[in-house]
Amino acid sequence: MRIMYLSLLACSVACSSTQAATQSTPPAVIEPIMVTIPAGEFMMGDDQNPHAQPIHKVKLEAFQLSKYEVTTAEFEQFLLATGYKREGKCSLIHPTVKLDLPFWPPQKPDPDNLNTRAAMCINWADATAYVNWLNSQTDKHYTLPSEAQWEYAATAGSNTRYVHGNEESKLCDYANVYDTPGHLQSRDMDLSQPGVACNDFASFGIAVGSFLPNPFGLHDMTGNASEWVADCAADNYVGAPIEGSARTSKSCTRHILRGGSWADAENRVETRYRQLVDDRTPQAVQAGFRLALGAGEKSGHNKNFALNIQQQQEKAKADKANSQALIERTLAARKTWNTGELLLPPMVTIPAGDFLMGSDDNERTKPVHRVTVKAFNMSAYEVTVKQFKQFVEHTGYVIGSDRCWQWVDENGGIGKRGIDILQGNWLTPAYAPSDFHPVMCVSWDDANAYLQWLSKTTGKHYRLPTDAEWEYAGRAGSTSKYGVSDDEKALCDYGNIWDASGMRAFVRDKKYQAKTTACDDGSEYTSLVGSYKPNAFGLYDMLGNVSEWTQDCDRDNYLGSTTDGSAWIAENCMMRSRRGSTYGPGDTQIAFRGHGGQSNRSSLGEGFRFVEVIKPEDVCTKDCNKAEAKNAFAIQLASAQKAELKHRKKARTD
């Protein structure tokens, strides 16, 4: 999800011949690396899928197919040269999930990078426009492959479910799919989107060719990006061509994606699965394409680009090895942790009541609406590194990817937004300086797995708070902008927010341009939990430190939201809500609502706290905003805070 893009700066048609003569020659157009597919015949179709019946014999002449899916760099040279604009949204096309995401490549191409990740968010018209442009630049006859060519090349002479055989456990050697690693396949871990039973060590689309090729030498025929073919979609193969050509129609309104993607599992990653897509459907976030060429034509691929692909493949191989090593290290280390008795944080009873939820300052927090909330208990502090260690120590739960969203240079990273996915995990010292810092680089799924274990271990009912519960608790009866005050200068007393200390650190470490901030809380990055004043309910760090996962699915606004304090759950949900600000750049208002993919892990400031469901007779009636001061958690935290204070005093005098 990183690397560089190639620039293609062409003179416009309006340039005079004199101007053109004085300008340097633009970089050569990147052409794909092609593989010759031998002539042959095969049985096309699948007796388990009515859309892929009847099974029929197809005979094909030799042709060429690109070794890799078209990359971001290749597609961006087209966008830069033509000014081609894509319309509408980029959406995940999935049987059980609906999700809108930014375009990738972005609408404004980056001329400074050479990115070997598969181009996605591509519809059939986009792919066809690219093919036509490439042919105009190269005098070749590239096409999208026919569906028969694609399936013949993908199966490569086999009759098995997958590109490599029938064993699902080995699919991750060949494909970037929606996977569920073995160490997460537990009866106690009711994860929301079970996937292929293996670990491919990739969360999204990655550099092409990062997995083993099929017998024809083609990479990513399953997974990474789903791929458009030339055919017009028909409900089945009745009347399909038998000589390998594409089925076309001037009145065509549907086309076909083949191969499955990083977001697919089950039958969707079988080589014979076909996905019929209406042309009116928004661009699919997981959709890309590869190219076909006649057997007699010669491709002129760019040697430097081929070298860059090779370098990224080697990097992906190293990343996978590092992640596998992480699993092994964590499983070994947990046997030595000896974290002691189970640490339960002090819980604060939040009384029943009603409040006005939302804010008119942001479209995502409109409309403001009244919500009634039942009493519940909430952890006074964010979940710490040591608490999560205890979970891993007792269950063997291991996060099997050594990748985490991180802050990078202000104008660096993906889309030059200052963030990127780099090596790191919840135990990385920079994100986990001590046992009593908030745990980060944990996903919504990880948080729920922890809470299921904690509930089972204690016999209590713990869960993530709902959006409404979180904001009600964060406001603690206040109607102020920040939950504790309307004065931004007062916030550094209540939380580790984006402040002068953080700004200095980001200027020093991440090449940020210095800007004025409202106050200085003394912490550059995350701090020990509970280092600042609590709010009126006795809850710490509801502002700053890390933002916190909630139960709710993400949504564009509060239209149709619940008014009884329950979670807003969509039928299909992969994006979840996050509440509260972080130690880094971002909105500090108490009504602010962020989001993240529920399998995303981030050190940008994403952690969690939890609530305990209580019966009416267990509701506290006296001193309810005073957390227990003498349990093991509170005693150990107080000791850690004392040591941290001593360390800071020494640092100021050195």
C-alpha positions, 0 to 999 in steps of 0.5 A, a space after each residue: 500500500 505504499 511505494 511510488 508512482 510514475 509520471 507521464 507528462 505529455 504535451 497537450 494537443 495545443 502545443 506548437 511543434 516548436 515547443 514540442 521539439 524543445 521539450 524533453 521526451 516523456 517517459 516511455 509508456 509502461 506496458 505489461 509483462 506478458 506470458 504466453 498461454 499455449 493453445 488447448 481445450 478445457 471444460 469450462 464451468 462449475 456444476 455447483 454454481 447455476 451461473 456457471 452452467 452448463 459445463 462445456 468444452 472450449 477450444 482456444 488458440 494461443 494468446 498472451 496474458 499479463 503476468 500481473 494485474 494492472 498496477 496503480 502506476 500503470 493506471 495513473 500514467 493514463 489518468 495523468 496523460 488524459 485527464 480521465 475522470 471517474 464518477 460516483 463512489 468507490 464501493 465494496 461489492 460483497 454479498 454481505 457487506 456494503 462499504 464506500 471508500 475513496 478512489 484508488 488510485 486517487 482522483 488526483 494522480 501523484 506524479 512522483 510515485 511508482 506504485 506496484 499495488 494493483 489498481 482498484 476502484 476500477 469499473 468496466 468502462 474505466 478498464 476499457 478506456 485504459 485499454 484503448 489509450 494504451 493501444 493508441 500509445 503503443 500501436 498494439 492490440 491489447 484487450 481485456 481477456 475473454 471470460 474463457 481465456 481468463 478461466 483457461 489461464 486461471 485453471 492452468 490445466 487443473 480441475 481443482 477448486 483453487 489455483 493450487 488444488 483443493 486444500 483451503 489451508 494452502 490458498 494463502 501461499 497463492 492468494 491475498 484473500 479474506 483470511 482467518 489465521 489459524 490462531 484466531 480460529 477458536 470457539 471462544 472467538 466469535 469473529 464477525 467475518 470468518 474467512 479462508 482458514 489460513 494467513 496471507 499476512 495482507 489486509 488489503 490490496 498489495 504489490 502484484 506478484 507477492 504470492 506464488 504463481 499458478 502453473 502458467 506463471 500468472 500471479 494473483 489469478 485468485 485474490 488481490 483484485 477481482 478482474 474484469 473480463 471482456 464479456 457481457 454478463 449472461 446468467 449462465 453459459 447457455 449459448 456461450 462461445 466455444 472457441 474462446 471469444 468474448 460474448 458481447 452485445 451492443 445493449 450490454 448492461 452487465 459485465 463480469 468480475 473473476 478471481 475474487 479479491 482481498 475482501 472475498 472468501 468461501 466460493 468467491 475465491 474459487 477459480 470458476 466463480 463468476 460475479 455478475 455486476 450491473 454497469 450502474 453499480 459504483 466502482 468496486 473497491 476490490 475490482 481491477 483488471 489484467 490485459 490480453 494480447 494476441 500470440 504474435 504481438 510483442 510487448 515492450 515492458 519497461 525494465 525499470 518497472 519490472 525491477 521495481 515489481 521484483 523489489 516490492 515482491 522481495 519486500 512483501 516476502 520479507 514482510 511475511 517472514 517478519 509477521 510469521 516471526 512475530 507470531 512465533 515470538 509472541 507465542 514464545 514470549 507469552 510463556 515468560 510474561 507472568 503477568 500475575 493476577 487478573 487486572 480488572 480496572 476500577 469501574 464507574 457507574 454511569 447513572 441513567 438519564 437522557 441527553 442531546 447527542 451530536 453536534 451541528 458543527 459536523 455533517 457526521 454528527 447531525 442531526 442533534 437528537 435526544 437519547 435516553 440511556 440506561 445505567 451501566 458501568 464503564 471502565 475508568 481507564 482505557 485498556 492497557 498493554 498489560 491487560 491485553 498481555 494477560 489475554 494473550 498469555 492465557 488464550 494464545 491469541 496472536 495478532 498475526 500481522 506485523 503491520 499497523 497504520 502509523 503517522 509518517 512525514 506530514 506530506 508522506 504516506 498513502 495519498 500524501 496524507 501523513 499516514 501509512 501502513 508500516 511494520 509494527 504491532 501492539 507490542 512495538 516499544 514505540 506504541 507500548 512504552 509501558 504496561 500501563 500505556 493504552 494498548 494500540 494497534 488492536 482492531 475492533 475484532 481484537 477488542 471484542 475477542 478480549 472482551 469475550 475472554 474477559 466475560 467468560 473468565 469473570 462471569 460478567 457481561 463486558 462489551 464495547 460501549 455504544 456510541 450513545 453510551 460513550 458520548 453520554 459518559 464523555 459529556 457527563 452532564 455537560 453540554 459544552 463543546 469538549 465535554 469538560 469546557 468550551 475553552 480549548 486552553 483548559 483541555 490539557 488538564 483533562 487529556 493528552 490531546 494534540 497540543 504543543 508537546 505533540 506538535 514539537 514531537 511531530 515537527 522533530 520526528 515527522 517533518 511537520 510545519 509548526 503551528 500554534 496549539 491551544 495548550 501544552 499537556 506535557 506528553 509527546 505521544 501516548 501517556 500512561 492512562 489516568 495521567 490527567 483529571 477525570 471528567 465529572 463522572 470520574 472517567 479518565 482520558 475521554 479526551 485524548 490519548 487514544 480514540 476508542 472503538 464502540 459497538 456501532 457500525 459507521 454511518 454518514 450521519 445520525 438520521 434514523 439513529 436509535 434513541 434508546 442508547 442501543 448500538 446502531 447496527 447495519 445488516 452488513 457492517 465492516 466499518 465501525 465507529 470510534 469515539 474520542 480524540 487522540 494524542 495526534 492531529 484531529 478533532 477534539 470535540 466530544 461529539 466527534 465520531 471517527 471510524 475504521 475498518 473493524 479489522 484495521 489496526 492503528 497506532 494513530 491512536 486507536 484503543 478501547 475501554 469497555 462497559 459492564 452490563 448491570 441489572 437494575 438492582 446492581 446500580 450504584 446509588 452512592 459515590 458512583 463517580 469514585 472509582 475503586 482506589 484499592 484494587 490491584 489495577 489501581 495500586 499498580 497504576 499508581 506506582 507506574 504513575 509515580 515512576 513516570 512523574 519521577 522520570 519526567 522531573 529528571 528529564 527536565 533537570 538533565 
